[in-house]
Amino acid sequence: MCVLVASIFTQSCSSSKQIIANKQGVQLWGENCIRCHNAPSPVDFSDAQWKTVLLHMQVRANLTKDEAEKIVEFMKSAN
């Protein structure tokens, strides 16, 4: 029984990681940034400023490095 539970848990974790890995920056931005506050417009900051903002928010929002990088790329492409 323990093996079955461990197998289900492992499959669940790896499939949820895959779902997150397949998300684009715009989707991650919408799911993570807007849930806590009104997200600023992409034109509110320069590319360098967005990188700094996302370094800070990566810690505060518990984002992975990959998620933060995808959001930064989206914000830079939209400004």
N, C-alpha and C positions, 0 to 999 in steps of 0.2 A: 504494500500500500504506500509506503514512504517513497518508493521508486516512482510510482505512478504520480504522486503529488509533486515530486521534484521535477518529473518530466513535464507535467502540465505547466508548472511555474516557469521553467526554463523556456518552454515554447512561447508562453505568454510574454515573457520579458523580451525575448528576441524579436517577436513579431511586433510588439509595441515600439521597440527601438527602430525597426525597419520602417514603420509607418512614419515616425518622426523624421527619419533620415530622408524619406521621399518628399517631405513637405518643402515648399518653396518659401522664400523669404517673406513674401507678401502674406502668405497664410500664417506663418509663425508670428509676424508682426501683429496681425489681427487677433490671433488667439492669446498672445502674451502681453502686448503693450497696452491694449485697450481695456483689458480686464481690470486694471488697477487705477488708471487715470486716462484723461483725454490725451491721446497721443498727438504730439506736434506734427505739423505738416512736414513732408520731406524737404521742402524749401526753407524751413526755419533754421537749418544748420548746414554748414559746409561739409564736404566729405570727411575732412579731418575731425571736425566736431562730432559727426555721427559716430566715428570710430571710438572717440572718447566716451560719448554717451553710452554706447553699447558695452564698453568695457565695464562701466559702472553698473549698468542694468543687468549685465550677465550675472553678476553676484547677487544683486537684489532680487531678480526674478528667477534665480536658479536655472539659468539657461546653460546648455552645453556650449562648448566653443563653436561647434558646427552650427548650432542654431543662431548664435550671436553673429557669426560671420555671414550667414544667409540673410539675416535681417539688415546688417550693415550694407551688404551688396544691393539689396532692394532699395534701401533709403538713398544710397548714392545714385542708383540708376533713375530714381524718381525725382531727384532734385535738379 
